[in-house]
Amino acid sequence: MSSTIGLGVPVPKMLPITGAWTLPFTAYLILLSNRVVYQRIKHKQWIGSQLKSDKDNSGNFENPDPLFLEGRCHMNFLENVPFAFVLTAIAELNGANRTILNYAMVTFFAMRVGHVELGLRGKDTLGVGRPIGIFGSQGFMAVMAGYTAYLVKGYWGY
């Protein structure tokens, strides 16, 4: 598969795996963003990360501030996903096995969704998804960086 640029120069699709995974990650990001917007509209809180009435409630795990909670879900996603995509793209550009990359991305996606849906939004915001999401994300990044370094080991003479 290739496309053309300029005067018809064929250019191969260089990142099909990374490109394919943009759809589910973007769809979930839109959902997280809309949850923040919903809380803002519902409570008429147009700026800030907490509801005005809940400024002293940020440490309450049993009844968390809904705007703060949805904002953290959104921000946690944004803290991890872009770098995971960078690592995946670098691995793919350096000849990574596409099956391995697909399995890695589906696992990473499940961990990020689990972090929010089974963790932060779970009972007392301390659901099982939180440790799975954070340690899984860190593991994903460490393994993907190691795999990418392995793919380019010839550059260093190994």
C-alpha positions as CSV (number, residue, x, y, z in Angstrom):
1,M,0.0,0.0,0.0
2,S,1.3,3.4,-0.9
3,S,0.0,6.9,-1.7
4,T,1.5,9.6,-3.9
5,I,2.8,13.0,-3.2
6,G,3.7,15.9,-5.4
7,L,4.3,14.7,-9.0
8,G,3.2,11.2,-8.3
9,V,6.1,9.9,-6.2
10,P,4.9,6.8,-4.5
11,V,5.3,6.9,-0.7
12,P,4.6,3.7,1.4
13,K,2.4,3.9,4.4
14,M,5.1,3.9,7.1
15,L,3.2,3.6,10.3
16,P,0.1,1.5,9.7
17,I,0.0,0.0,13.2
18,T,0.4,3.3,15.0
19,G,-2.1,4.9,12.6
20,A,-4.7,2.1,13.2
21,W,-4.6,2.6,16.9
22,T,-5.3,6.3,16.7
23,L,-9.0,5.6,16.3
24,P,-9.7,3.8,19.6
25,F,-7.4,6.0,21.6
26,T,-8.9,9.2,20.2
27,A,-12.4,7.9,20.7
28,Y,-11.7,7.2,24.4
29,L,-10.0,10.6,24.7
30,I,-13.1,12.3,23.4
31,L,-15.2,10.4,25.9
32,L,-12.9,11.5,28.7
33,S,-13.0,15.1,27.5
34,N,-16.8,15.0,27.2
35,R,-17.1,13.8,30.8
36,V,-15.2,16.9,32.0
37,V,-17.4,19.1,29.9
38,Y,-20.5,17.4,31.3
39,Q,-19.4,18.2,34.8
40,R,-18.6,21.8,33.9
41,I,-22.1,22.3,32.3
42,K,-23.9,20.4,35.1
43,H,-22.3,22.5,37.9
44,K,-21.8,25.7,35.9
45,Q,-18.1,25.7,36.6
46,W,-16.4,27.1,33.5
47,I,-12.8,27.3,34.8
48,G,-10.7,25.6,37.4
49,S,-10.1,22.0,38.3
50,Q,-12.5,21.7,41.2
51,L,-16.0,22.7,42.0
52,K,-16.2,25.9,44.0
53,S,-18.2,24.1,46.8
54,D,-15.6,21.3,47.0
55,K,-12.3,23.1,47.4
56,D,-11.7,21.4,50.7
57,N,-12.8,18.0,49.3
58,S,-9.9,17.0,47.1
59,G,-8.6,14.3,49.6
60,N,-12.0,12.7,50.1
61,F,-11.8,9.3,48.5
62,E,-15.3,8.2,49.5
63,N,-17.0,11.2,47.8
64,P,-14.6,12.9,45.4
65,D,-15.2,16.1,43.7
66,P,-16.7,15.0,40.3
67,L,-15.0,17.7,38.2
68,F,-11.6,17.0,39.8
69,L,-12.1,13.2,39.3
70,E,-13.1,13.5,35.7
71,G,-10.3,16.0,35.1
72,R,-7.7,13.5,36.6
73,C,-9.1,10.7,34.4
74,H,-8.5,12.9,31.4
75,M,-5.1,14.2,32.5
76,N,-3.8,10.7,33.4
77,F,-4.7,9.5,30.0
78,L,-2.9,12.5,28.4
79,E,0.2,11.9,30.6
80,N,0.8,8.4,29.3
81,V,-0.7,7.9,25.8
82,P,1.3,10.4,23.7
83,F,4.7,9.0,24.8
84,A,3.4,5.4,24.3
85,F,2.5,6.4,20.7
86,V,6.0,7.9,20.2
87,L,7.6,4.7,21.4
88,T,5.3,2.6,19.2
89,A,6.0,4.8,16.1
90,I,9.8,4.6,16.7
91,A,9.6,0.8,17.1
92,E,7.5,0.5,13.9
93,L,9.8,2.7,11.9
94,N,12.7,0.5,13.0
95,G,11.1,-2.7,11.8
96,A,9.2,-4.0,14.8
97,N,7.1,-7.1,14.4
98,R,3.6,-5.8,13.6
99,T,1.9,-8.6,15.6
100,I,3.9,-7.7,18.6
101,L,3.0,-4.0,18.2
102,N,-0.7,-4.8,17.9
103,Y,-0.7,-7.0,21.0
104,A,1.2,-4.3,22.9
105,M,-1.2,-1.5,21.9
106,V,-4.3,-3.5,22.7
107,T,-2.8,-4.3,26.1
108,F,-1.9,-0.7,26.7
109,F,-5.3,0.5,25.7
110,A,-7.0,-2.0,28.0
111,M,-4.7,-0.9,30.9
112,R,-5.5,2.8,30.3
113,V,-9.3,2.1,30.1
114,G,-9.1,-0.1,33.2
115,H,-7.1,2.6,35.0
116,V,-10.1,5.0,34.6
117,E,-13.1,2.7,34.5
118,L,-12.1,0.1,37.1
119,G,-9.8,2.4,39.1
120,L,-10.4,6.1,39.4
121,R,-14.1,5.8,38.7
122,G,-14.4,2.7,40.9
123,K,-15.4,2.5,44.6
124,D,-13.6,5.1,46.6
125,T,-11.4,5.9,43.5
126,L,-9.2,3.0,44.6
127,G,-10.3,0.2,42.3
128,V,-8.1,-2.6,41.0
129,G,-7.7,-0.7,37.7
130,R,-5.4,1.9,39.3
131,P,-2.4,-0.2,40.0
132,I,-2.9,-2.2,36.8
133,G,-3.1,1.0,34.8
134,I,-0.1,2.8,36.3
135,F,2.3,-0.2,36.7
136,G,1.1,-1.6,33.4
137,S,1.8,1.7,31.6
138,Q,5.2,2.0,33.1
139,G,5.9,-1.6,32.1
140,F,4.7,-1.0,28.6
141,M,7.0,2.0,28.2
142,A,10.0,0.2,29.6
143,V,9.4,-2.9,27.5
144,M,8.7,-0.9,24.3
145,A,11.8,1.2,24.9
146,G,13.9,-1.9,25.4
147,Y,12.4,-3.6,22.3
148,T,13.2,-0.5,20.3
149,A,16.8,-0.4,21.6
150,Y,17.0,-4.1,20.6
151,L,15.8,-3.3,17.1
152,V,18.6,-0.8,16.6
153,K,21.4,-2.7,18.3
154,G,23.3,-3.0,15.0
155,Y,23.8,0.8,15.1
156,W,25.9,0.4,18.2
157,G,27.9,-2.5,16.8
158,Y,26.2,-5.3,18.6
